[in-house]
Amino acid sequence: MPALIRPTYRYTDPSLTPPAPGAALVMEVGLVFSRPGIGPKGGGQHGGVPLSVGPTTTLLRRHDGIEMRLPNTDLLLWNSPFLIAGHRHGVVDLRHRPGWEWLGWTLADHVMHDHRAGVATGLAHGVVPVTAGEPPPLVVIPCGARKAAVPMPAGALYLGSYHRLCQKAAVRLTPRENIRILSGLHGLLNLDTVTAPYEMRLGEPGSVTADTVYEQAAAQSLLDAEDVVILAGRLPTPGPSAGPRTGGDRRDLPGGSRTAASSSPATNAAKPPLPPGLCPPER
């Protein structure tokens, strides 16, 4: 008979200070279960020791030694140690206390927390942040060919290393709300816009047009931006809403890409073709 999993994690903090959520906590606790309704054909739930937590799936080892990979959206962290500690100190529903909301999260939520925390810390190298007092620029970054298998906020959908480098650079240059991903299918995407995976590159039949992107920029009040920065591998033509590079500066970025700061797009009535360099093939 296969040995049962004997979890060893204990939570004994008398102050009930919540540990930080994320993949590190998942690995530390060392036990995950599938959501109710997600399990073997005979009933029950999948469960096991997480071996690795990826962007969209987690590899786990079941009690019988079989390894399997499940979507992070279908997995929950074993939270009994925390709930038991709460009951021990007279707290009936710990998840309603500040900082404990993650007790009901899926592993996809934990991964998204890590992503947002990483973006907030601005881990990009070799990029000079915007000087205090200067108006933050609008930063347009490329999409990418490799994507998550399930709908995600656009900031987490694209998994390629080149896109991730551009996004890390972007958060050093401007606040998150000033960053847009130029998608071959959807046009300008806010980092928090939930987007389903798709297959479409700029310039392909059915892809977003320059006119559409211009209309999106107008609807999002982006045409009055004083400074526009485009991060991409190559820029054979000006961007969809960025005028000629008059007075802009150029700085080296990770991976050999460049940043181009342009004049206000509102001064450029013509809308040139979308540059294919903004949706590069996977690197």
Secondary structure, DSSP 8 states (H G I E B T S, - for coil): -------------TT------SHHHHHHH--EEE-TT-S-TTSS--EEEEEEE-SSEEEEE-TTS-EEEEEGGGEEE--HHHHHHHHHTT-S-GGGSTT-GGGG-BHHHHHHHHHHHHHHHT--SS-----TTS---EEEEE--S-B-SS-EEHHHHB--HHHHHHHHHHHHHS-GGGEEEEETTTEEEETTSEE------TTSTT---HHHHHHHHHHTT-TT-S-EEEEES--SS--SS----SS--EEE-GGG-EEEEE--GGG--------GGGS----
